Amino acid sequence: MTAPRPETRDVRALRGRLVLAAYGRGSKSERDAIWLETDDGALLARMRQGPSFPPYGLEHLLDTVVSCDGTIVSRRDTGGGVELGADHDLLLIDRVTSAER
């Protein structure tokens, strides 16, 4: 039996602040990662065509409000008993621009 595929949804002009914060606290994967803080919560963020570890290619936009196009991948329990993440979703960014003026 194969694990169910995670849910995905495409987003356009998703707005939030890019910040550097802890990921995987207390695990072997613990590290600082880039997050997009939105009004609806935080998303682990990375470029779709980029590395998932430093350098991410988003450092120049840290602590700024940005607008992103991309895909949100659900990393919560998919119902098949496979835990894909810990209470956060992943944003795979196709395009990002500074939204601060």
N, CA, C and O atoms as a GROMACS GRO file, in nm:
protein
  404
    1MET      N    1   0.084  -0.118   0.000
    1MET     CA    2   0.000   0.000   0.000
    1MET      C    3   0.089   0.125   0.000
    1MET      O    4   0.186   0.131   0.075
    2THR      N    5   0.056   0.222  -0.082
    2THR     CA    6   0.135   0.344  -0.089
    2THR      C    7   0.073   0.451   0.000
    2THR      O    8  -0.047   0.452   0.024
    3ALA      N    9   0.158   0.539   0.046
    3ALA     CA   10   0.111   0.649   0.130
    3ALA      C   11   0.032   0.748   0.046
    3ALA      O   12   0.066   0.770  -0.070
    4PRO      N   13  -0.073   0.807   0.102
    4PRO     CA   14  -0.150   0.906   0.026
    4PRO      C   15  -0.064   1.027  -0.006
    4PRO      O   16   0.026   1.063   0.069
    5ARG      N   17  -0.094   1.089  -0.119
    5ARG     CA   18  -0.022   1.210  -0.158
    5ARG      C   19  -0.068   1.327  -0.072
    5ARG      O   20  -0.186   1.338  -0.039
    6PRO      N   21   0.025   1.414  -0.035
    6PRO     CA   22  -0.015   1.531   0.043
    6PRO      C   23  -0.103   1.624  -0.042
    6PRO      O   24  -0.090   1.629  -0.164
    7GLU      N   25  -0.190   1.696   0.024
    7GLU     CA   26  -0.274   1.793  -0.045
    7GLU      C   27  -0.190   1.912  -0.086
    7GLU      O   28  -0.098   1.952  -0.015
    8THR      N   29  -0.222   1.968  -0.202
    8THR     CA   30  -0.152   2.088  -0.250
    8THR      C   31  -0.255   2.190  -0.297
    8THR      O   32  -0.367   2.155  -0.335
    9ARG      N   33  -0.214   2.316  -0.294
    9ARG     CA   34  -0.297   2.421  -0.354
    9ARG      C   35  -0.207   2.532  -0.403
    9ARG      O   36  -0.111   2.571  -0.337
   10ASP      N   37  -0.239   2.581  -0.521
   10ASP     CA   38  -0.163   2.691  -0.580
   10ASP      C   39  -0.210   2.823  -0.521
   10ASP      O   40  -0.328   2.842  -0.493
   11VAL      N   41  -0.115   2.914  -0.501
   11VAL     CA   42  -0.146   3.046  -0.447
   11VAL      C   43  -0.083   3.153  -0.536
   11VAL      O   44   0.022   3.132  -0.597
   12ARG      N   45  -0.149   3.267  -0.542
   12ARG     CA   46  -0.098   3.382  -0.615
   12ARG      C   47  -0.102   3.503  -0.521
   12ARG      O   48  -0.200   3.524  -0.449
   13ALA      N   49   0.003   3.580  -0.524
   13ALA     CA   50   0.012   3.703  -0.446
   13ALA      C   51  -0.012   3.679  -0.296
   13ALA      O   52  -0.074   3.761  -0.229
   14LEU      N   53   0.037   3.566  -0.245
   14LEU     CA   54   0.030   3.539  -0.102
   14LEU      C   55   0.125   3.635  -0.032
   14LEU      O   56   0.244   3.641  -0.064
   15ARG      N   57   0.073   3.709   0.063
   15ARG     CA   58   0.150   3.816   0.126
   15ARG      C   59   0.189   3.778   0.268
   15ARG      O   60   0.109   3.721   0.342
   16GLY      N   61   0.312   3.810   0.305
   16GLY     CA   62   0.359   3.785   0.440
   16GLY      C   63   0.501   3.835   0.458
   16GLY      O   64   0.561   3.890   0.365
   17ARG      N   65   0.555   3.815   0.578
   17ARG     CA   66   0.692   3.858   0.611
   17ARG      C   67   0.783   3.737   0.615
   17ARG      O   68   0.751   3.638   0.682
   18LEU      N   69   0.896   3.742   0.544
   18LEU     CA   70   0.995   3.634   0.548
   18LEU      C   71   1.084   3.653   0.670
   18LEU      O   72   1.142   3.759   0.690
   19VAL      N   73   1.094   3.547   0.752
   19VAL     CA   74   1.176   3.553   0.873
   19VAL      C   75   1.261   3.427   0.884
   19VAL      O   76   1.229   3.323   0.826
   20LEU      N   77   1.369   3.438   0.958
   20LEU     CA   78   1.455   3.325   0.988
   20LEU      C   79   1.422   3.280   1.130
   20LEU      O   80   1.432   3.358   1.225
   21ALA      N   81   1.381   3.152   1.143
   21ALA     CA   82   1.341   3.100   1.275
   21ALA      C   83   1.372   2.951   1.281
   21ALA      O   84   1.402   2.888   1.180
   22ALA      N   85   1.364   2.897   1.402
   22ALA     CA   86   1.397   2.756   1.426
   22ALA      C   87   1.303   2.662   1.352
   22ALA      O   88   1.184   2.690   1.337
   23TYR      N   89   1.358   2.551   1.308
   23TYR     CA   90   1.283   2.443   1.245
   23TYR      C   91   1.326   2.312   1.310
   23TYR      O   92   1.446   2.290   1.331
   24GLY      N   93   1.233   2.225   1.341
   24GLY     CA   94   1.266   2.093   1.393
   24GLY      C   95   1.330   2.095   1.529
   24GLY      O   96   1.416   2.011   1.559
   25ARG      N   97   1.290   2.188   1.613
   25ARG     CA   98   1.351   2.203   1.745
   25ARG      C   99   1.349   2.070   1.821
   25ARG      O  100   1.244   2.006   1.832
   26GLY      N  101   1.465   2.030   1.874
   26GLY     CA  102   1.478   1.908   1.951
   26GLY      C  103   1.496   1.782   1.869
   26GLY      O  104   1.503   1.672   1.925
   27SER      N  105   1.505   1.795   1.736
   27SER     CA  106   1.523   1.679   1.650
   27SER      C  107   1.660   1.682   1.583
   27SER      O  108   1.734   1.780   1.597
   28LYS      N  109   1.694   1.577   1.513
   28LYS     CA  110   1.820   1.574   1.438
   28LYS      C  111   1.819   1.676   1.324
   28LYS      O  112   1.925   1.715   1.275
   29SER      N  113   1.699   1.718   1.283
   29SER     CA  114   1.686   1.813   1.173
   29SER      C  115   1.684   1.958   1.219
   29SER      O  116   1.662   2.048   1.138
   30GLU      N  117   1.708   1.982   1.349
   30GLU     CA  118   1.698   2.118   1.401
   30GLU      C  119   1.795   2.211   1.328
   30GLU      O  120   1.914   2.181   1.312
   31ARG      N  121   1.741   2.326   1.285
   31ARG     CA  122   1.820   2.427   1.216
   31ARG      C  123   1.737   2.554   1.204
   31ARG      O  124   1.617   2.552   1.231
   32ASP      N  125   1.799   2.661   1.164
   32ASP     CA  126   1.725   2.782   1.130
   32ASP      C  127   1.676   2.766   0.987
   32ASP      O  128   1.749   2.717   0.900
   33ALA      N  129   1.553   2.806   0.962
   33ALA     CA  130   1.494   2.797   0.829
   33ALA      C  131   1.418   2.925   0.800
   33ALA      O  132   1.391   3.004   0.890
   34ILE      N  133   1.384   2.945   0.674
   34ILE     CA  134   1.309   3.063   0.634
   34ILE      C  135   1.160   3.030   0.635
   34ILE      O  136   1.117   2.929   0.579
   35TRP      N  137   1.084   3.116   0.700
   35TRP     CA  138   0.940   3.102   0.713
   35TRP      C  139   0.870   3.223   0.654
   35TRP      O  140   0.924   3.334   0.657
   36LEU      N  141   0.750   3.202   0.599
   36LEU     CA  142   0.666   3.313   0.558
   36LEU      C  143   0.556   3.325   0.662
   36LEU      O  144   0.470   3.238   0.675
   37GLU      N  145   0.558   3.435   0.737
   37GLU     CA  146   0.455   3.460   0.838
   37GLU      C  147   0.341   3.536   0.772
   37GLU      O  148   0.359   3.648   0.725
   38THR      N  149   0.223   3.472   0.769
   38THR     CA  150   0.104   3.532   0.711
   38THR      C  151   0.002   3.556   0.821
   38THR      O  152   0.023   3.515   0.935
   39ASP      N  153  -0.109   3.620   0.788
   39ASP     CA  154  -0.217   3.641   0.884
   39ASP      C  155  -0.277   3.508   0.928
   39ASP      O  156  -0.336   3.500   1.036
   40ASP      N  157  -0.264   3.404   0.845
   40ASP     CA  158  -0.322   3.273   0.875
   40ASP      C  159  -0.224   3.176   0.939
   40ASP      O  160  -0.261   3.062   0.967
   41GLY      N  161  -0.100   3.218   0.964
   41GLY     CA  162  -0.001   3.132   1.026
   41GLY      C  163   0.129   3.133   0.947
   41GLY      O  164   0.145   3.207   0.850
   42ALA      N  165   0.222   3.050   0.991
   42ALA     CA  166   0.356   3.046   0.930
   42ALA      C  167   0.369   2.926   0.837
   42ALA      O  168   0.318   2.818   0.865
   43LEU      N  169   0.438   2.947   0.726
   43LEU     CA  170   0.467   2.843   0.628
   43LEU      C  171   0.618   2.830   0.614
   43LEU      O  172   0.688   2.930   0.600
   44LEU      N  173   0.669   2.709   0.617
   44LEU     CA  174   0.809   2.685   0.585
   44LEU      C  175   0.825   2.722   0.438
   44LEU      O  176   0.749   2.673   0.354
   45ALA      N  177   0.922   2.807   0.405
   45ALA     CA  178   0.931   2.861   0.269
   45ALA      C  179   1.063   2.826   0.204
   45ALA      O  180   1.169   2.832   0.266
   46ARG      N  181   1.056   2.790   0.076
   46ARG     CA  182   1.177   2.772  -0.004
   46ARG      C  183   1.141   2.787  -0.150
   46ARG      O  184   1.026   2.769  -0.189
   47MET      N  185   1.241   2.822  -0.230
   47MET     CA  186   1.220   2.831  -0.373
   47MET      C  187   1.198   2.690  -0.428
   47MET      O  188   1.266   2.596  -0.387
   48ARG      N  189   1.104   2.675  -0.520
   48ARG     CA  190   1.077   2.543  -0.578
   48ARG      C  191   1.201   2.487  -0.647
   48ARG      O  192   1.230   2.368  -0.637
   49GLN      N  193   1.274   2.572  -0.716
   49GLN     CA  194   1.392   2.528  -0.791
   49GLN      C  195   1.521   2.556  -0.717
   49GLN      O  196   1.626   2.567  -0.780
   50GLY      N  197   1.516   2.568  -0.586
   50GLY     CA  198   1.635   2.601  -0.511
   50GLY      C  199   1.664   2.501  -0.402
   50GLY      O  200   1.589   2.404  -0.383
   51PRO      N  201   1.771   2.524  -0.330
   51PRO     CA  202   1.810   2.433  -0.221
   51PRO      C  203   1.718   2.448  -0.100
   51PRO      O  204   1.662   2.555  -0.076
   52SER      N  205   1.705   2.340  -0.024
   52SER     CA  206   1.624   2.346   0.098
   52SER      C  207   1.710   2.378   0.219
   52SER      O  208   1.659   2.395   0.329
   53PHE      N  209   1.840   2.385   0.200
   53PHE     CA  210   1.934   2.422   0.306
   53PHE      C  211   2.011   2.546   0.262
   53PHE      O  212   2.014   2.578   0.143
   54PRO      N  213   2.074   2.618   0.356
   54PRO     CA  214   2.144   2.742   0.321
   54PRO      C  215   2.252   2.718   0.216
   54PRO      O  216   2.314   2.611   0.215
   55PRO      N  217   2.277   2.815   0.128
   55PRO     CA  218   2.199   2.938   0.113
   55PRO      C  219   2.069   2.910   0.037
   55PRO      O  220   2.068   2.835  -0.060
   56TYR      N  221   1.960   2.971   0.081
   56TYR     CA  222   1.828   2.946   0.025
   56TYR      C  223   1.796   3.027  -0.099
   56TYR      O  224   1.713   2.987  -0.180
   57GLY      N  225   1.862   3.141  -0.115
   57GLY     CA  226   1.830   3.230  -0.226
   57GLY      C  227   1.724   3.332  -0.189
   57GLY      O  228   1.681   3.410  -0.274
   58LEU      N  229   1.682   3.332  -0.063
   58LEU     CA  230   1.581   3.428  -0.017
   58LEU      C  231   1.636   3.522   0.090
   58LEU      O  232   1.563   3.608   0.141
   59GLU      N  233   1.763   3.508   0.125
   59GLU     CA  234   1.821   3.583   0.235
   59GLU      C  235   1.807   3.734   0.218
   59GLU      O  236   1.786   3.806   0.315
   60HIS      N  237   1.818   3.782   0.095
   60HIS     CA  238   1.810   3.926   0.071
   60HIS      C  239   1.671   3.983   0.101
   60HIS      O  240   1.655   4.105   0.109
   61LEU      N  241   1.572   3.897   0.119
   61LEU     CA  242   1.436   3.942   0.147
   61LEU      C  243   1.394   3.920   0.292
   61LEU      O  244   1.279   3.947   0.329
   62LEU      N  245   1.486   3.870   0.376
   62LEU     CA  246   1.452   3.845   0.516
   62LEU      C  247   1.407   3.973   0.584
   62LEU      O  248   1.460   4.081   0.560
   63ASP      N  249   1.307   3.959   0.670
   63ASP     CA  250   1.250   4.070   0.748
   63ASP      C  251   1.182   4.174   0.661
   63ASP      O  252   1.171   4.290   0.701
   64THR      N  253   1.137   4.135   0.543
   64THR     CA  254   1.058   4.224   0.459
   64THR      C  255   0.925   4.157   0.426
   64THR      O  256   0.913   4.034   0.431
   65VAL      N  257   0.826   4.238   0.393
   65VAL     CA  258   0.697   4.187   0.348
   65VAL      C  259   0.710   4.156   0.200
   65VAL      O  260   0.757   4.239   0.122
   66VAL      N  261   0.666   4.036   0.161
   66VAL     CA  262   0.678   3.992   0.023
   66VAL      C  263   0.544   3.942  -0.029
   66VAL      O  264   0.451   3.917   0.048
   67SER      N  265   0.537   3.928  -0.160
   67SER     CA  266   0.423   3.868  -0.228
   67SER      C  267   0.476   3.748  -0.305
   67SER      O  268   0.572   3.760  -0.380
   68CYS      N  269   0.412   3.632  -0.287
   68CYS     CA  270   0.462   3.508  -0.346
   68CYS      C  271   0.357   3.438  -0.431
   68CYS      O  272   0.238   3.438  -0.399
   69ASP      N  273   0.403   3.378  -0.540
   69ASP     CA  274   0.324   3.282  -0.617
   69ASP      C  275   0.390   3.148  -0.596
   69ASP      O  276   0.512   3.139  -0.591
   70GLY      N  277   0.310   3.043  -0.582
   70GLY     CA  278   0.369   2.911  -0.564
   70GLY      C  279   0.265   2.807  -0.528
   70GLY      O  280   0.148   2.820  -0.561
   71THR      N  281   0.311   2.704  -0.458
   71THR     CA  282   0.226   2.593  -0.418
   71THR      C  283   0.245   2.564  -0.270
   71THR      O  284   0.358   2.553  -0.222
   72ILE      N  285   0.134   2.552  -0.198
   72ILE     CA  286   0.139   2.512  -0.058
   72ILE      C  287   0.118   2.361  -0.053
   72ILE      O  288   0.020   2.310  -0.106
   73VAL      N  289   0.212   2.292   0.011
   73VAL     CA  290   0.205   2.147   0.027
   73VAL      C  291   0.173   2.118   0.173
   73VAL      O  292   0.247   2.157   0.263
   74SER      N  293   0.061   2.049   0.196
   74SER     CA  294   0.023   2.014   0.333
   74SER      C  295   0.122   1.914   0.388
   74SER      O  296   0.150   1.812   0.326
   75ARG      N  297   0.176   1.944   0.506
   75ARG     CA  298   0.271   1.853   0.569
   75ARG      C  299   0.215   1.800   0.700
   75ARG      O  300   0.289   1.748   0.784
   76ARG      N  301   0.087   1.813   0.717
   76ARG     CA  302   0.022   1.757   0.835
   76ARG      C  303  -0.010   1.611   0.807
   76ARG      O  304   0.006   1.564   0.694
   77ASP      N  305  -0.053   1.541   0.908
   77ASP     CA  306  -0.088   1.400   0.893
   77ASP      C  307  -0.191   1.386   0.781
   77ASP      O  308  -0.295   1.452   0.784
   78THR      N  309  -0.163   1.302   0.683
   78THR     CA  310  -0.249   1.285   0.567
   78THR      C  311  -0.362   1.187   0.592
   78THR      O  312  -0.441   1.161   0.501
   79GLY      N  313  -0.372   1.132   0.711
   79GLY     CA  314  -0.479   1.038   0.740
   79GLY      C  315  -0.438   0.894   0.718
   79GLY      O  316  -0.509   0.802   0.758
   80GLY      N  317  -0.324   0.873   0.656
   80GLY     CA  318  -0.276   0.738   0.631
   80GLY      C  319  -0.173   0.693   0.732
   80GLY      O  320  -0.107   0.591   0.714
   81GLY      N  321  -0.161   0.769   0.840
   81GLY     CA  322  -0.066   0.733   0.944
   81GLY      C  323   0.075   0.781   0.918
   81GLY      O  324   0.166   0.748   0.994
   82VAL      N  325   0.094   0.857   0.812
   82VAL     CA  326   0.228   0.907   0.779
   82VAL      C  327   0.235   1.053   0.819
   82VAL      O  328   0.166   1.137   0.760
   83GLU      N  329   0.317   1.084   0.916
   83GLU     CA  330   0.333   1.223   0.960
   83GLU      C  331   0.438   1.289   0.872
   83GLU      O  332   0.555   1.251   0.875
   84LEU      N  333   0.396   1.387   0.795
   84LEU     CA  334   0.487   1.453   0.702
   84LEU      C  335   0.554   1.576   0.760
   84LEU      O  336   0.655   1.622   0.708
   85GLY      N  337   0.500   1.629   0.864
   85GLY     CA  338   0.558   1.748   0.924
   85GLY      C  339   0.498   1.774   1.059
   85GLY      O  340   0.414   1.697   1.105
   86ALA      N  341   0.540   1.878   1.122
   86ALA     CA  342   0.492   1.908   1.257
   86ALA      C  343   0.419   2.041   1.258
   86ALA      O  344   0.479   2.146   1.282
   87ASP      N  345   0.290   2.035   1.232
   87ASP     CA  346   0.203   2.152   1.240
   87ASP      C  347   0.244   2.269   1.150
   87ASP      O  348   0.224   2.385   1.188
   88HIS      N  349   0.297   2.242   1.037
   88HIS     CA  350   0.324   2.350   0.942
   88HIS      C  351   0.315   2.294   0.801
   88HIS      O  352   0.331   2.174   0.778
   89ASP      N  353   0.290   2.382   0.708
   89ASP     CA  354   0.288   2.346   0.568
   89ASP      C  355   0.410   2.406   0.500
   89ASP      O  356   0.477   2.493   0.555
   90LEU      N  357   0.439   2.358   0.381
   90LEU     CA  358   0.554   2.402   0.303
   90LEU      C  359   0.507   2.487   0.187
   90LEU      O  360   0.414   2.448   0.115
   91LEU      N  361   0.569   2.602   0.167
   91LEU     CA  362   0.542   2.687   0.052
   91LEU      C  363   0.657   2.674  -0.045
   91LEU      O  364   0.770   2.713  -0.015
   92LEU      N  365   0.629   2.618  -0.162
   92LEU     CA  366   0.728   2.610  -0.270
   92LEU      C  367   0.706   2.733  -0.358
   92LEU      O  368   0.605   2.744  -0.427
   93ILE      N  369   0.801   2.824  -0.354
   93ILE     CA  370   0.786   2.955  -0.419
   93ILE      C  371   0.835   2.950  -0.563
   93ILE      O  372   0.947   2.906  -0.591
   94ASP      N  373   0.749   2.995  -0.654
   94ASP     CA  374   0.787   3.010  -0.795
   94ASP      C  375   0.834   3.152  -0.824
   94ASP      O  376   0.927   3.172  -0.903
   95ARG      N  377   0.770   3.250  -0.760
   95ARG     CA  378   0.804   3.391  -0.781
   95ARG      C  379   0.782   3.465  -0.652
   95ARG      O  380   0.682   3.444  -0.583
   96VAL      N  381   0.876   3.552  -0.618
   96VAL     CA  382   0.864   3.633  -0.497
   96VAL      C  383   0.911   3.775  -0.527
   96VAL      O  384   1.013   3.795  -0.593
   97THR      N  385   0.836   3.872  -0.479
   97THR     CA  386   0.875   4.012  -0.494
   97THR      C  387   0.853   4.083  -0.362
   97THR      O  388   0.766   4.044  -0.284
   98SER      N  389   0.931   4.187  -0.338
   98SER     CA  390   0.913   4.268  -0.218
   98SER      C  391   0.782   4.345  -0.230
   98SER      O  392   0.753   4.403  -0.335
   99ALA      N  393   0.704   4.344  -0.124
   99ALA     CA  394   0.577   4.415  -0.125
   99ALA      C  395   0.584   4.543  -0.044
   99ALA      O  396   0.488   4.618  -0.038
  100GLU      N  397   0.699   4.567   0.020
  100GLU     CA  398   0.716   4.690   0.099
  100GLU      C  399   0.746   4.806   0.006
  100GLU      O  400   0.814   4.791  -0.096
  101ARG      N  401   0.693   4.920   0.043
  101ARG     CA  402   0.716   5.039  -0.039
  101ARG      C  403   0.776   5.149   0.044
  101ARG      O  404   0.802   5.258  -0.008
   0.00000   0.00000   0.00000
